[in-house]
Amino acid sequence: MPVSHSLQGDACVITIDNPPVNVISASVRQGLMAALDAAEAAGARRIVVTGAGRAFVAGADAREFDQAPIPPHLPDVLARLERLPAIAAINGAALGGGLEIALACRMRIAAPGATLGLPEVTLGVVPGAGGTQRLPRLIGTDRAVGLIAAGRVVKADEALLLGMLDAVEADPLAAALAIPQERLDAAPSLRDRPAPEPASEAVAAARATAAKRAAGQIAPPEAIALVEAAAELPLDAGLTRERETFLRLRSGDQAAALRHVFFAERAATGRAPKEAEAREISTAIVVGGGTMGAAIAYALAGIGIAVTLVEQDGPGAERARANVTRLYADAVRRGRMTQAEADAQLADRLTFRAGYDALSPADIAIEAAFEAMEVKRTIFAALDRGLPEATILATNTSYLDVNAIFADVSHPGRLIGLHFFAPAHVMKLLEIVRAETTSPETLATAFRLAARLKKIPVEAGVCDGFIGNRILTRYRQTTDLMLLEGAIPAQVDAAMEGWGMAMGPYAVQDLSGLDIAHANRQRKGLRDRPGTRYVRIADRMVEELKRLGRKTGAGWYDYPGGGTRQPSAVVEALVAEEATARRDWSAEEIATRAVLAMIEEGFHILDEGIARRPADIDLVLVHGYAFPRWRGGPMHHADRLGLPTVLDRIRQLAAEDPLSWRVPPLLERLVAEGQTLASLN
């Protein structure tokens, strides 16, 4: 059983043991009820609830969210626990339902390393067993509203200052058993405490934070409303409203999408080849000390790897040193490390070199140089000559053919693509690109390195742009075609941002630089490729108008004084000049077509074996391209739309524009078989 109990004098110790993190499954709820029966039958004067292992209780079992609720329900368990003299001995993470268990107790004692929080909004729901009603009664409505609306998790020391805990003790179980009985008996139940009226400033701040960090999500505003209700309603009425809200949100599209991403993230770390042993990486070479290379070197040094950062000459090496030093200065400024720690890492883990002569052996060498085939081939020729055959050679290319980059390199099993996303020390995604010759050992080592860097690894095959940039290219091509049919850039961006994208495609291009995409189109020879519809607007902006984006103060938008973007009359005139048709686009039509293009390209990527499963595509788009997490990624979104509906829409678009749209065979097959994309995960 996942719940056990033992009598220790007049105390009943209830231990939740449901590895790995003691989630509250139906069997745990049943076990808690049985343990409370036993405690009452034994006449226990106190009940101590604790967890086995490294967690107290890390929340509900989210796998049950797709099923009908199974009794006993947690609110019923806690209503019973609340009537008894109980203490929570919080030995580790007390999250979600775990904190709600603790809130139903009279007292709470935590270990120094414990964490506490109600992160339910990150899964598209609200606390469902009293969190929004009891926490305001414990720490005050103003403090509770910010914690709950943001889903913020706090460490034990902060929780003590907030009033969530009675004490922090090295051994919370022993401390709970040692509390004098009269003190426990005198401790009031939260049922007996009122929740104070929230200050309008606290509620406004919580709403502003939710609007900024969780734009488009419905759970945070619902949570705020429930916390406000705690000050207005009796506890039982508040609990009823909370439960109704929880059940309604749990069955909604946003919660399903957020659960999908949650489980996909956890599955991704276990995708490494099982037939090979990963090698440990303790030394690394990074070639290229620009923004990307410096960030990769900084991230590697941060996990204890000794890094040599190589540039082609002395001035380049000094610029690389300055770039890395700025990253350390920023970390110190943000309080992420002390100046002494930063100085030690720079001195002990980072070396800056000019040229490839007499390089010291390393476990891995990562190239992060200019995105040009010949530049990269030249670098790997030098690394091949100068490093042992056991050194893994990795390219950070974001588009180029990895097999072509490595065509002349010896010992081909050690070759791989590691596509970091900027800024590399912040972004959680790592596309691991398997070349034709990549060995299982090299692939497994890349997954191990991703885990050490706390990144989400997604394996991709070789094609132009791999998973993410290939879909991004298709997305941009589709919105460009809308410009030919009467849309304008600001209208497209507004539609996509309204749909949930963090930035529209044209604002993103202005940020990254129009010259970057222009060079990529030149490399591919897209302008003269037969059988395609090519949109010249962006090329003309670069070549004729010299509008390169924010860095020149003008791109798809104007940026007067370097400030916020403003629609550009010059660009709108150029778009009108190039347009071949006129139609009125609604925001819904723009977003629907753009997202269908991503979905269609995702199907082709799956059909070609570039991505192994639909959830991998979703992870890449959510973590690398700001696709709204609460929509679950394009492939999950396709399932929610219904694959027959998706097929009908793509067939219609392919009939209208066969040069731009192709009906994916995989989509036709799944519809014919009555299957979903989720079945391929």
C-alpha positions in Angstrom: 0.0 0.0 0.0 1.3 3.5 -0.8 0.1 4.7 2.7 1.2 3.2 6.0 0.5 4.1 9.6 2.2 3.3 12.9 1.3 4.1 16.5 4.1 5.8 18.5 2.7 6.3 22.0 -0.5 8.4 21.6 0.5 9.5 18.1 -0.3 8.0 14.8 2.3 8.6 12.1 0.8 8.3 8.6 3.5 7.9 5.9 2.8 8.4 2.2 5.1 6.2 0.1 4.2 6.4 -3.6 7.5 6.7 -5.4 9.1 8.6 -7.0 7.5 11.8 -5.5 4.4 10.6 -3.6 1.7 11.9 -6.0 -1.8 11.6 -4.7 -3.3 8.8 -6.7 -6.7 7.1 -6.0 -4.8 4.5 -3.9 -3.1 7.2 -1.8 -6.5 8.8 -1.1 -7.9 5.4 -0.1 -4.9 4.7 2.0 -5.2 8.1 3.8 -8.9 7.3 4.6 -8.0 3.9 6.0 -5.1 5.4 8.1 -7.5 8.0 9.6 -9.9 5.2 10.4 -7.1 3.4 12.2 -5.9 6.5 14.1 -9.4 7.3 15.3 -10.0 3.6 16.3 -6.8 3.6 18.3 -7.7 6.8 20.1 -4.6 8.7 18.9 -4.3 12.2 20.4 -2.2 13.5 17.5 -1.8 12.5 13.8 1.5 13.3 12.0 1.4 13.1 8.2 4.8 12.8 6.5 6.3 11.4 3.2 8.8 8.7 2.4 11.9 9.5 0.4 12.7 13.0 -0.9 9.1 14.3 -1.2 6.3 15.0 1.2 3.6 15.0 -1.6 4.4 16.5 -4.9 0.9 17.0 -6.1 -2.0 15.1 -7.7 -1.4 12.3 -10.1 -2.0 14.3 -13.3 -2.5 11.0 -15.2 -5.9 10.7 -13.5 -7.0 14.1 -14.9 -8.1 12.4 -18.2 -10.4 10.1 -16.2 -13.6 10.6 -14.3 -12.8 11.5 -10.7 -12.2 8.4 -8.5 -13.4 8.4 -4.9 -12.5 9.2 -2.3 -11.9 12.7 -3.5 -9.2 14.7 -1.8 -11.5 17.4 -0.5 -13.4 14.7 1.4 -10.2 13.2 2.8 -9.1 16.7 4.0 -12.4 17.6 5.5 -12.0 14.6 7.7 -8.3 15.3 8.4 -9.2 18.9 9.3 -11.3 17.8 12.2 -8.4 16.0 13.9 -5.3 17.2 15.8 -2.9 16.8 12.9 0.6 18.0 12.1 2.3 18.0 8.7 6.0 16.9 8.9 7.1 18.2 5.5 10.2 16.2 4.6 10.5 17.5 1.0 8.3 18.9 -1.8 4.8 19.8 -0.7 3.2 20.9 -3.9 -0.4 21.2 -5.1 -2.4 18.6 -3.2 0.6 18.1 -1.0 0.4 21.6 0.4 -3.4 21.2 0.6 -2.9 18.2 2.9 -0.5 20.4 5.0 -3.1 23.2 5.1 -5.7 20.8 6.5 -3.4 20.1 9.4 -3.3 22.3 12.6 0.5 22.8 12.4 3.2 22.5 9.7 6.9 21.8 10.3 9.3 21.5 7.3 12.8 20.3 6.6 15.3 23.0 5.5 15.3 21.7 1.9 11.5 21.5 1.6 9.6 23.4 -1.1 6.0 24.5 -0.9 3.6 25.9 -3.4 0.3 25.6 -5.3 1.5 25.4 -9.0 -1.8 24.1 -10.4 -2.2 27.1 -12.7 0.8 25.8 -14.7 -1.3 22.8 -15.6 -4.3 24.9 -16.5 -6.4 24.3 -13.4 -6.8 25.8 -9.9 -6.1 24.1 -6.6 -9.0 21.7 -6.1 -8.8 20.7 -2.4 -8.9 23.9 -0.5 -5.7 25.7 -1.5 -7.4 28.9 -2.6 -9.5 29.0 0.5 -7.2 27.8 3.3 -3.9 29.5 2.3 -5.5 33.0 2.5 -6.8 32.1 6.0 -3.2 31.1 7.0 -1.0 33.8 5.5 -3.4 36.5 4.5 -5.2 37.1 1.2 -2.6 39.6 -0.1 0.3 37.2 0.1 -1.8 34.2 -1.0 -3.2 35.8 -4.2 0.3 36.4 -5.7 1.6 32.9 -4.8 -1.5 31.1 -6.2 -2.0 33.1 -9.3 1.6 32.7 -10.4 1.9 29.1 -9.2 5.0 30.1 -7.4 7.0 27.6 -5.3 8.9 28.8 -2.3 11.7 27.3 -0.2 11.2 26.5 3.5 12.9 29.6 4.8 10.7 31.9 2.7 7.6 29.8 3.6 8.4 30.4 7.3 8.7 34.1 6.8 5.4 34.1 4.9 3.7 32.3 7.8 3.1 29.1 5.9 5.1 27.1 8.5 5.3 26.9 12.2 8.9 25.8 12.2 11.8 24.6 10.1 13.6 21.7 11.6 16.3 19.3 10.5 14.0 16.3 11.5 10.4 17.5 11.0 9.0 14.1 12.1 10.8 14.2 15.4 9.9 17.8 15.9 6.2 17.0 15.2 6.2 14.2 17.8 7.9 16.5 20.4 5.4 19.3 20.2 3.6 19.5 23.6 0.1 18.2 23.4 -1.5 21.3 24.9 0.1 23.4 22.2 -1.3 21.2 19.5 -4.7 21.1 21.1 -4.7 24.9 21.3 -3.7 25.4 17.6 -6.8 26.5 15.7 -8.0 24.8 12.5 -7.9 27.1 9.5 -11.7 26.6 9.4 -11.9 28.8 12.4 -9.9 31.7 10.8 -11.3 34.3 8.5 -9.5 35.4 5.4 -8.9 39.2 5.4 -10.2 41.3 2.6 -7.5 41.6 -0.1 -6.0 45.0 -0.8 -6.8 46.2 -4.3 -3.1 46.7 -5.1 -2.3 43.1 -4.3 -5.1 41.8 -6.6 -4.1 44.2 -9.4 -0.4 43.1 -9.1 -1.5 39.5 -9.4 -3.6 40.2 -12.4 -0.8 42.2 -14.0 1.7 39.4 -13.4 -0.7 36.8 -14.9 -1.4 38.9 -17.9 2.3 39.3 -18.6 3.6 35.8 -17.8 0.5 33.7 -18.6 -1.2 35.7 -21.4 -4.1 33.9 -22.8 -4.4 31.4 -20.0 -7.7 31.2 -18.1 -6.6 29.5 -14.9 -4.7 32.4 -13.2 -7.7 34.8 -13.4 -9.9 32.0 -12.1 -7.5 31.4 -9.2 -7.5 35.1 -8.3 -11.3 35.2 -8.2 -11.3 32.2 -5.9 -8.8 33.8 -3.5 -11.0 37.0 -3.5 -14.0 34.7 -2.7 -12.2 33.3 0.3 -12.6 36.7 2.0 -16.3 36.8 1.2 -17.6 33.2 1.6 -17.8 30.8 4.5 -15.2 28.0 4.1 -17.6 25.4 2.9 -19.1 27.6 0.2 -15.6 28.6 -0.9 -14.5 25.0 -1.1 -17.6 24.1 -3.2 -16.9 27.0 -5.6 -13.2 26.0 -5.8 -14.0 22.4 -6.6 -16.5 23.3 -9.3 -14.0 25.6 -10.9 -11.3 22.9 -10.7 -13.4 20.2 -12.4 -14.6 22.6 -15.1 -11.0 23.7 -16.0 -9.7 20.1 -15.7 -11.8 19.0 -18.6 -11.0 22.0 -20.8 -8.6 22.4 -23.8 -6.0 24.4 -22.0 -5.6 21.9 -19.2 -5.3 19.1 -21.7 -2.7 21.0 -23.6 -0.6 21.9 -20.6 -0.8 18.3 -19.3 0.4 17.1 -22.8 3.5 19.4 -22.6 4.1 18.5 -19.0 4.3 14.7 -19.8 6.2 15.3 -23.1 8.9 17.2 -21.2 9.3 14.3 -18.7 9.3 11.7 -21.4 12.0 13.6 -23.5 14.7 13.0 -20.9 14.3 9.3 -21.2 14.6 9.1 -25.0 18.4 8.3 -25.1 19.4 5.1 -26.9 19.2 2.2 -24.4 21.7 0.0 -26.3 24.7 2.3 -25.7 26.5 3.7 -22.6 26.8 7.5 -22.5 30.3 8.9 -22.0 31.0 11.5 -19.3 32.0 14.9 -20.5 34.5 16.7 -18.4 36.4 18.8 -21.0 35.1 20.7 -24.0 36.2 23.0 -26.8 33.8 25.6 -28.1 34.8 27.1 -31.5 33.4 30.6 -32.0 33.2 33.2 -29.2 30.3 35.3 -30.4 26.9 35.5 -28.7 26.1 31.9 -29.2 29.5 30.4 -28.6 30.1 32.5 -25.5 26.7 31.4 -24.0 27.4 27.7 -24.7 30.9 28.0 -23.1 29.3 29.7 -20.1 26.6 27.0 -19.7 29.2 24.2 -19.9 31.5 25.9 -17.4 28.5 26.3 -15.1 28.1 22.5 -14.8 31.8 21.9 -14.0 33.2 21.3 -17.5 36.6 22.7 -18.3 36.1 24.7 -21.5 38.6 26.0 -24.1 37.0 28.7 -26.2 38.7 29.0 -29.6 38.7 32.0 -32.0 40.6 32.4 -35.2 42.9 35.2 -33.9 44.0 37.1 -30.8 41.5 39.9 -31.0 38.8 37.4 -31.6 39.8 35.5 -28.5 39.7 38.7 -26.4 36.2 39.6 -27.7 35.2 36.1 -26.7 36.6 36.6 -23.3 34.6 39.9 -23.0 31.4 38.2 -24.1 31.7 35.4 -21.5 32.7 37.9 -18.8 29.6 39.9 -19.5 27.5 36.8 -18.9 29.2 36.3 -15.5 28.7 40.0 -14.7 25.0 39.7 -15.5 24.7 36.5 -13.3 26.3 38.4 -10.4 24.0 41.4 -10.9 20.9 39.1 -10.9 22.1 37.4 -7.7 22.6 34.0 -9.3 26.2 33.8 -8.1 28.7 35.8 -6.1 31.5 37.8 -7.6 33.9 35.3 -6.0 32.1 32.4 -7.7 32.2 34.1 -11.0 35.9 34.9 -10.8 36.6 31.3 -9.8 34.8 29.9 -12.8 36.4 32.2 -15.2 39.8 31.4 -13.8 39.5 27.7 -13.3 37.1 26.5 -16.0 37.6 28.8 -19.0 40.5 29.2 -21.3 40.6 31.4 -24.4 42.7 30.6 -27.4 43.6 31.8 -30.8 43.9 29.2 -33.6 43.8 25.4 -33.7 47.5 24.6 -33.2 48.3 22.2 -30.3 44.8 22.0 -28.9 44.5 20.1 -25.7 42.5 16.9 -26.0 38.8 17.2 -25.1 35.8 15.0 -24.7 33.7 17.1 -27.1 34.2 20.0 -29.5 31.2 22.2 -30.3 31.4 24.5 -33.3 29.3 27.7 -33.0 30.7 29.8 -35.9 29.2 31.7 -38.7 26.3 29.9 -40.5 28.2 29.1 -43.7 29.0 25.7 -45.1 32.6 26.3 -46.0 33.4 28.0 -42.7 32.1 25.0 -40.8 33.8 22.5 -43.1 37.2 24.3 -42.6 36.8 24.3 -38.8 36.0 20.6 -38.7 38.9 19.8 -40.9 41.2 21.5 -38.4 39.5 19.8 -35.4 39.8 16.4 -37.2 43.5 17.0 -37.6 44.2 18.3 -34.1 42.0 16.2 -31.8 42.0 12.6 -30.8 39.6 10.3 -32.6 37.6 9.8 -29.5 36.6 13.5 -29.3 32.9 14.0 -30.2 32.6 16.7 -32.9 29.3 18.7 -32.8 28.0 21.5 -34.9 25.5 24.1 -33.7 24.2 24.8 -37.1 20.6 25.8 -37.2 19.8 25.1 -40.9 22.7 23.5 -42.7 23.1 19.9 -43.9 24.9 18.2 -41.0 26.0 15.3 -43.3 27.6 17.7 -45.7 29.4 19.6 -42.9 31.0 16.4 -41.8 31.5 14.8 -45.2 35.3 14.7 -45.0 35.7 14.1 -41.2 37.2 10.8 -40.0 35.7 8.5 -37.5 32.1 9.4 -38.5 30.4 7.8 -35.5 31.5 10.7 -33.3 29.7 13.3 -35.3 26.5 15.0 -34.2 24.5 18.2 -34.4 23.7 20.1 -31.2 21.4 23.0 -32.0 21.3 25.3 -29.0 18.7 28.1 -29.0 19.6 31.7 -28.1 20.4 32.6 -25.5 22.0 29.2 -25.1 22.5 29.5 -21.3 18.8 30.3 -20.8 16.7 28.5 -23.4 15.7 25.0 -22.3 15.5 23.3 -25.7 18.3 21.4 -27.4 17.8 19.8 -30.8 20.1 16.8 -31.1 20.6 16.2 -34.8 21.6 12.6 -35.7 23.8 12.5 -38.8 23.8 9.5 -41.0 26.8 8.1 -39.2 26.1 9.2 -35.6 26.7 6.2 -33.3 24.3 5.2 -30.5 27.1 6.1 -28.0 27.5 9.6 -29.3 23.7 10.1 -29.3 23.4 8.8 -25.7 26.3 11.1 -24.7 24.4 14.1 -26.2 21.3 13.2 -24.2 23.4 12.9 -21.0 25.0 16.3 -21.6 21.5 17.8 -22.2 20.4 16.4 -18.9 23.3 17.9 -17.1 22.6 21.2 -18.7 18.9 20.8 -17.5 17.8 21.1 -21.1 14.9 19.3 -22.9 16.5 17.1 -25.6 14.7 16.4 -28.8 16.2 14.1 -31.4 15.9 15.3 -35.0 17.0 13.9 -38.4 18.9 15.9 -41.1 16.9 18.3 -43.3 17.1 22.0 -43.9 16.2 23.6 -40.5 15.7 20.2 -38.8 12.3 20.3 -36.9 11.9 23.9 -35.6 13.4 26.1 -38.3 11.8 24.0 -41.0 8.4 24.7 -39.5 9.3 28.3 -38.8 10.2 28.7 -42.5 6.9 27.2 -43.6 5.1 29.5 -41.2 6.8 32.6 -42.5 6.3 31.5 -46.2 2.5 31.2 -45.4 2.2 34.6 -43.8 4.2 36.1 -46.7 1.7 34.7 -49.1 -1.1 36.4 -47.2 0.7 39.7 -47.8 0.3 39.0 -51.6 -3.5 38.6 -50.9 -4.1 41.9 -49.1 -2.9 41.4 -45.5 -0.4 43.7 -44.0 2.4 42.8 -41.5 1.0 44.6 -38.5 -2.4 42.8 -39.1 -0.7 39.4 -39.3 1.3 40.0 -36.1 -1.7 41.2 -34.2 -3.6 38.1 -35.3 -0.9 35.7 -34.3 -0.2 37.5 -31.0 -3.9 37.5 -30.3 -4.0 33.7 -30.9 -1.2 33.3 -28.4 2.2 33.6 -30.0 4.5 35.7 -27.9 5.4 37.7 -31.0 4.1 37.8 -34.5 6.4 36.6 -37.4 7.3 40.1 -38.6 8.2 41.4 -35.2 10.4 38.4 -34.7 12.1 39.0 -38.0 12.8 42.6 -37.1 14.3 41.4 -33.8 16.6 38.8 -35.4 17.5 40.8 -38.4 16.1 40.6 -41.9 19.6 40.2 -43.4 19.8 36.8 -41.6 16.8 35.4 -43.3 17.8 37.0 -46.6 21.1 35.2 -46.5 19.4 32.0 -45.8 17.1 32.4 -48.8 20.0 33.2 -51.0 21.8 30.1 -49.8 18.8 27.9 -50.7 18.3 29.6 -54.1 14.6 29.9 -53.4 14.0 32.9 -55.6 14.8 31.0 -58.8 13.4 27.6 -57.7 10.8 26.3 -60.1 7.4 25.1 -58.9 7.2 27.4 -55.9 5.5 30.7 -55.1 8.2 33.2 -54.1 7.4 36.4 -52.3 9.9 39.2 -53.0 8.8 41.7 -50.4 11.5 40.9 -47.8 14.2 40.7 -50.4 13.3 44.2 -51.7 13.2 45.6 -48.1 16.8 44.4 -47.6 18.3 45.0 -51.1 16.5 48.2 -52.1 15.3 49.9 -48.9 18.2 48.7 -46.6 15.6 48.0 -43.8 17.2 45.2 -41.7 15.1 45.4 -38.6 15.5 46.9 -35.1 19.3 47.2 -35.5 18.8 49.8 -38.3 15.8 51.4 -36.8 13.6 50.1 -39.6 12.4 46.7 -40.8 8.9 45.5 -41.2 8.1 48.3 -38.7 9.5 51.7 -37.9 11.3 52.1 -34.6 11.4 55.9 -34.1 14.2 56.8 -31.6 14.9 53.1 -31.1 11.6 52.8 -29.3 8.5 50.6 -29.7 7.5 49.3 -33.1 5.2 51.4 -35.3 3.4 50.3 -38.5 5.4 51.6 -41.5 3.8 53.4 -44.4 6.8 52.6 -46.5 6.4 48.9 -45.9 2.6 49.0 -46.5 3.2 50.8 -49.8 5.7 48.1 -50.8 3.3 45.3 -49.8 0.5 47.0 -51.8 2.8 47.2 -54.8 3.6 43.5 -54.7 0.1 42.3 -53.8 -1.6 40.2 -56.5 -5.0 40.0 -55.0 -7.2 41.9 -52.5 -9.2 40.3 -49.8 -10.3 41.2 -46.3 -8.6 38.9 -43.7 -10.0 38.4 -40.3 -7.7 37.6 -37.4 -9.2 34.2 -37.2 -8.5 33.4 -40.8 -4.9 34.6 -40.6 -4.2 32.5 -37.5 -6.0 29.4 -38.8 -4.1 29.4 -42.0 -0.7 30.0 -40.4 -1.2 27.3 -37.8 -2.5 24.8 -40.4 0.8 25.4 -42.3 2.8 24.5 -39.2 0.6 21.4 -38.7 1.0 20.3 -42.3 4.8 20.7 -42.2 4.8 18.8 -38.9 3.1 15.9 -40.6 5.7 15.9 -43.4 8.5 15.9 -40.8 6.9 12.9 -39.2 6.4 11.1 -42.5 10.1 11.6 -43.4 11.3 10.4 -40.0 12.9 13.8 -39.2 11.0 13.7 -35.9 10.3 10.5 -34.1 7.0 11.4 -32.5 4.4 14.3 -32.6 5.2 15.3 -29.0 8.8 16.1 -30.0 7.5 18.6 -32.6 5.3 20.2 -29.9 8.3 20.5 -27.5 10.4 22.2 -30.1 7.8 24.7 -31.1 6.8 25.5 -27.4 10.3 25.8 -26.1 12.1 27.1 -29.1 9.6 29.3 -30.9 7.2 30.6 -28.3 4.3 28.6 -29.5 1.7 29.0 -26.7 2.2 26.3 -24.1 -1.5 26.4 -23.3 -2.3 25.2 -26.8 0.1 22.3 -26.5 2.1 22.6 -29.7 0.9 22.4 -33.3 0.5 18.6 -33.4 -1.5 18.4 -30.1 -3.6 21.3 -31.5 -4.3 19.3 -34.6 -5.7 16.5 -32.5 -7.9 19.0 -30.6 -9.2 20.4 -33.8 -9.9 16.9 -35.0 -7.8 15.3 -37.8 -10.7 14.9 -40.2 -11.3 18.7 -39.9 -7.6 19.3 -40.5 -7.5 17.1 -43.5 -10.6 18.8 -45.0 -9.0 22.2 -44.6 -5.6 21.2 -46.0 -7.3 19.5 -49.0 -9.2 22.7 -49.7 -6.1 24.8 -49.5 -4.1 22.4 -51.7 -6.8 22.6 -54.3 -6.6 26.4 -54.3 -2.8 26.6 -54.2 -1.1 23.3 -55.1 2.3 24.9 -55.2 2.2 25.8 -51.5 0.1 23.1 -49.9 0.5 19.3 -50.0 -1.8 16.8 -48.3 0.3 14.7 -46.0 0.0 10.9 -46.5 0.3 10.3 -42.7 -2.7 12.6 -42.1 -4.8 10.7 -44.7 -3.7 7.4 -43.1 -4.6 8.4 -39.6 -8.0 9.7 -40.6 -8.7 6.5 -42.6 -7.8 4.4 -39.5 -9.7 6.6 -37.1 -6.4 7.3 -35.2 -5.0 10.4 -33.5 -1.5 11.9 -33.4 -1.4 11.1 -29.7 -1.5 7.4 -30.6 2.0 7.9 -32.1 3.5 9.3 -29.0 
